[in-house]
């Protein structure tokens, strides 16, 4: 298999509702035979919130009960210097993700029952835009708007991604790391005042720490060409709800697939309780085919697009019950098998 030719194999975005990391890994291993992803468990502890999870070691970080912020009133000069020194020599070992903040990751790394024939293994890190908008200083001002802290955040996240990837390589030599950017759904609104070039600069900083295949995930509508212009090799999106929004950019997607040899992760299985029960593999197959069809012309075939594709849930699954998670993963894996049998 060449690089990003995943052939519509299945994986997940990351979050699951379980509190027991062993149970979460058992479910992942049971369903995701080709590309398992380590389970993020935000219901287990506040420290596994997707923003707090990667903040460990950030200069001025304060965690108080269910709040995390950056205290700029403290002298963080030495901590910033240490971060930049580690960045300059790519010493990711100084900024690991500890078991208290990612029990699912550490259980995953020691889990013994994965298939010996993995296509790859997937990890994830919160993106610098979403992290920088959500994490605030002591005055509740987003640190994204402080140039020094925004740059430091991107460098910390780069080191976290690099450290994580090195650990995942113990399971498979082929690694995929998604940079999750839910707040890109607000890009261009009055709530997010940042230029497209700055978005790309910060994202590319994080991608620079990933030597395997990097992806970017956004679970809402956004300015897709901005993400396609970044160094991401995979564009992951909620295709169940927003396929039409990506179809507005056929030329940009075609260039991404043909020139950059990129891939699309189609989030085609819904992650909402009210919708899951009414879906079927046949219905989701029709929906995926309809989402792919607008791009299959002008030098790129339907089959080629599917070859350069993954299928995933529309976003994380932490809000579901365990039974619903298994329904989603059953639909996902059966859909992948149906598409592969029909087209690949």
C-alpha positions in Angstrom: 0.0 0.0 0.0 1.4 3.3 -1.0 1.6 6.0 1.6 -1.9 7.5 1.8 -3.7 4.7 -0.2 -5.8 3.5 2.7 -8.5 1.9 0.6 -11.4 3.1 2.7 -10.2 1.3 5.8 -11.8 2.2 9.1 -10.5 4.1 12.1 -11.9 6.6 14.7 -11.3 10.2 15.7 -10.3 9.3 19.2 -12.7 9.9 22.1 -14.7 7.1 23.7 -17.1 7.2 26.7 -15.4 4.5 28.8 -13.7 5.2 32.1 -11.8 1.9 32.1 -8.9 2.1 29.7 -8.7 -1.7 29.4 -12.3 -1.8 28.3 -11.7 1.0 25.8 -8.7 -0.8 24.2 -10.7 -4.1 24.0 -13.4 -2.4 22.0 -10.8 -0.7 19.7 -9.0 -4.0 19.1 -12.2 -5.9 18.5 -13.5 -3.6 15.7 -10.5 -1.8 14.3 -8.4 -4.6 12.9 -6.4 -2.5 10.4 -5.9 0.9 11.9 -6.6 1.0 15.6 -6.5 4.4 17.4 -5.7 5.0 21.0 -8.8 5.9 23.1 -9.1 9.3 24.6 -11.3 9.1 27.8 -12.6 12.5 28.7 -15.2 11.0 31.0 -12.5 9.4 33.2 -11.0 12.6 34.5 -10.8 16.3 33.7 -7.1 15.8 32.9 -8.2 13.9 29.8 -10.1 16.8 28.4 -8.6 17.3 25.0 -7.1 20.7 25.9 -5.8 19.8 29.4 -4.4 16.5 28.1 -1.7 18.2 26.1 -1.0 21.2 28.3 1.3 19.4 30.7 4.6 21.3 30.8 3.3 24.5 29.2 4.9 27.6 30.9 2.5 29.0 33.5 0.0 26.1 33.4 -2.3 26.0 36.3 -4.9 23.2 36.9 -7.5 24.0 39.6 -10.4 21.5 40.0 -12.2 21.7 36.6 -10.3 24.7 35.2 -7.0 25.0 33.4 -5.4 28.3 32.5 -2.1 30.0 31.9 -1.0 32.4 34.7 1.0 35.1 32.9 1.6 36.9 36.1 4.1 34.3 37.1 7.7 34.5 35.8 7.7 31.8 33.1 10.9 32.9 31.4 12.9 29.8 32.4 10.0 27.4 31.4 9.7 29.1 28.0 13.5 28.9 27.6 13.4 25.1 28.4 10.5 24.6 25.9 12.4 26.4 23.1 15.6 24.5 23.9 13.8 21.2 23.7 12.1 22.3 20.4 15.4 23.3 18.8 17.0 19.9 19.3 13.6 18.0 19.0 13.9 16.6 22.5 10.3 15.3 22.8 11.3 13.1 25.7 11.1 16.2 27.9 7.4 16.7 27.1 5.7 13.3 27.3 2.0 12.7 27.8 1.7 11.2 31.3 -0.6 8.3 32.3 -2.6 10.6 34.5 -3.6 12.6 31.3 -3.9 9.8 28.8 -4.7 6.5 30.5 -6.1 5.2 27.2 -2.8 5.9 25.4 -0.6 4.1 27.9 -3.0 1.1 28.1 -3.0 1.0 24.3 0.8 1.0 24.2 0.9 -2.1 26.4 -2.1 -3.9 24.9 -1.1 -7.3 23.5 -4.1 -8.3 21.4 -3.8 -6.2 18.2 -3.7 -7.9 14.9 -0.1 -8.7 13.8 -1.1 -7.4 10.3 -1.9 -3.8 11.1 -2.0 -1.4 8.2 -1.0 1.4 10.6 -1.8 2.9 14.0 -3.5 6.3 14.7 -2.9 8.9 17.3 -4.2 12.5 17.8 -3.2 15.8 19.3 -5.3 18.9 19.8 -4.5 21.6 17.2 -2.9 24.9 18.0 -5.9 27.0 16.9 -8.4 25.2 19.1 -6.0 24.8 22.0 -5.0 28.5 21.8 -8.7 29.6 21.7 -9.8 27.4 24.5 -6.9 27.8 26.9 -7.0 31.3 28.5 -4.8 33.3 30.8 -5.7 34.3 34.3 -7.9 37.1 32.9 -9.8 34.6 30.6 -8.2 36.0 27.4 -7.4 33.3 24.8 -3.7 32.7 24.6 -4.0 32.5 20.8 -4.0 36.3 20.7 -0.6 36.5 22.5 2.0 35.9 19.8 4.6 34.5 22.2 2.2 32.1 23.9 0.6 31.0 20.6 4.0 30.2 19.2 5.0 28.3 22.3 1.7 26.4 22.2 2.4 25.2 18.7 5.9 24.1 19.6 4.7 22.2 22.7 2.0 20.5 20.6 4.7 19.6 18.1 6.8 18.0 20.8 3.7 16.1 22.2 2.9 14.8 18.7 6.5 13.7 18.1 6.7 12.0 21.5 3.4 10.2 20.9 4.4 9.1 17.4 7.6 7.6 18.7 5.6 5.6 21.3 3.1 4.4 18.7 5.9 3.1 16.5 6.4 0.4 19.0 3.1 -1.0 17.7 3.4 -0.2 14.0 6.0 1.4 11.9 3.3 3.2 10.0 1.8 6.0 12.0 -1.0 8.5 11.4 -1.4 11.5 13.7 -4.5 13.7 13.4 -4.3 17.3 14.6 -7.8 18.0 15.9 -9.2 21.5 15.1 -12.9 21.7 16.1 -12.6 25.5 16.5 -11.9 25.8 12.8 -15.6 25.6 12.4 -15.7 29.2 13.8 -12.9 30.4 11.5 -13.9 33.5 9.7 -16.6 34.5 12.3 -16.4 37.3 14.7 -15.3 34.8 17.4 -12.0 33.9 15.7 -9.9 36.8 14.6 -6.9 35.1 13.0 -5.6 35.2 9.4 -5.5 32.2 7.1 -1.7 32.5 6.8 -1.4 32.4 10.6 -3.6 29.3 10.8 -1.4 27.5 8.3 1.8 28.6 10.0 0.7 27.3 13.4 -0.6 24.0 11.9 2.5 23.4 9.9 4.6 23.9 13.1 2.8 21.0 14.7 2.9 18.9 11.5 6.7 19.4 11.5 7.0 17.1 14.5 5.2 14.3 12.7 7.4 12.1 10.5 4.7 9.7 9.6 1.4 10.7 8.0 -0.2 13.9 9.4 -3.9 14.7 9.2 -6.2 17.6 10.2 -9.7 17.0 11.6 -12.5 19.5 11.7 -16.0 18.3 12.7 -17.9 21.4 11.4 -18.0 23.5 8.3 -15.0 25.6 7.7 -12.8 27.3 5.0 -11.6 24.0 3.6 -9.0 25.5 1.2 -7.1 26.9 4.2 -6.7 23.4 5.7 -6.0 21.9 2.2 -3.1 24.4 1.8 -1.5 23.3 5.0 1.0 20.4 5.1 -1.6 17.9 6.3 -1.6 14.7 4.2 -5.2 13.7 5.3 -8.3 16.0 5.5 -10.7 14.5 8.1 -14.2 15.9 8.3 -17.8 15.3 9.2 -19.0 14.0 5.8 -22.4 12.9 7.3 -23.4 16.5 7.9 -21.1 18.6 5.8 -20.3 16.7 2.5 -21.9 19.5 0.5 -19.7 22.1 2.0 -16.5 20.3 0.8 -18.0 19.7 -2.6 -17.9 23.5 -3.2 -14.1 23.1 -3.5 -13.7 20.4 -6.2 -10.6 21.9 -7.7 -8.8 22.3 -4.4 -9.7 18.8 -3.4 -8.6 17.4 -6.7 -5.2 19.2 -6.4 -4.9 17.8 -2.8 -5.5 14.3 -4.0 -3.5 14.3 -7.2 -0.6 16.7 -6.6 -0.1 16.3 -2.8 -1.1 12.6 -2.9 -3.4 13.4 0.1 -6.3 11.4 1.4 -9.8 12.2 2.7 -11.1 10.7 5.9 -14.9 10.6 5.4 -16.7 10.9 8.7 -19.7 9.2 7.3 -21.1 7.3 10.4 -23.1 9.7 12.7 -22.1 10.1 16.3 -25.5 11.3 17.6 -27.7 9.0 19.6 -30.9 10.0 17.8 -29.4 9.3 14.4 -27.4 6.1 14.9 -30.3 3.7 15.4 -32.0 4.7 12.1 -28.9 4.1 10.0 -27.8 1.0 8.0 -24.8 -0.1 6.1 -26.7 0.2 2.8 -27.9 3.7 3.6 -24.4 4.9 4.7 -22.9 3.3 1.6 -25.3 5.3 -0.6 -24.5 8.4 1.4 -20.7 7.9 1.0 -21.1 7.3 -2.7 -23.1 10.6 -3.0 -20.4 12.5 -1.0 -17.6 11.2 -3.2 -19.3 11.5 -6.6 -18.9 15.3 -7.1 -15.1 14.9 -7.1 -14.9 11.9 -9.5 -14.3 13.7 -12.8 -11.6 15.7 -14.7 -8.7 13.2 -14.3 -9.6 11.5 -11.0 -11.7 8.4 -10.8 -14.3 7.3 -8.2 -12.1 4.3 -7.4 -9.0 6.4 -7.0 -10.7 8.7 -4.5 -11.8 5.7 -2.5 -8.3 4.3 -2.6 -7.1 7.5 -1.1 -9.7 7.5 1.6 -10.4 6.4 5.2 -13.9 6.0 6.7 -14.5 7.2 10.3 -17.3 8.3 12.6 -18.3 11.9 12.0 -16.4 13.0 15.2 -15.6 11.6 18.7 -17.8 9.1 20.5 -17.5 10.2 24.1 -21.1 11.4 24.4 -22.5 7.9 23.5 -23.3 4.8 25.6 -21.0 1.8 25.3 -23.8 0.0 23.3 -24.1 2.9 20.9 -20.3 3.0 20.4 -20.4 -0.7 19.4 -23.2 0.0 17.0 -21.2 2.8 15.4 -18.1 0.7 15.1 -20.1 -2.2 13.7 -21.6 0.0 11.0 -18.2 1.5 10.3 -16.4 -1.7 9.8 -19.2 -3.3 7.8 -19.3 -0.2 5.6 -15.6 -0.3 5.0 -15.8 -4.0 4.0 -18.8 -3.3 1.7 -17.0 -0.4 -0.1 -13.8 -2.4 -0.4 -15.6 -5.4 -1.8 -17.6 -3.3 -4.3 -14.9 -1.0 -5.6 -11.4 -2.0 -4.4 
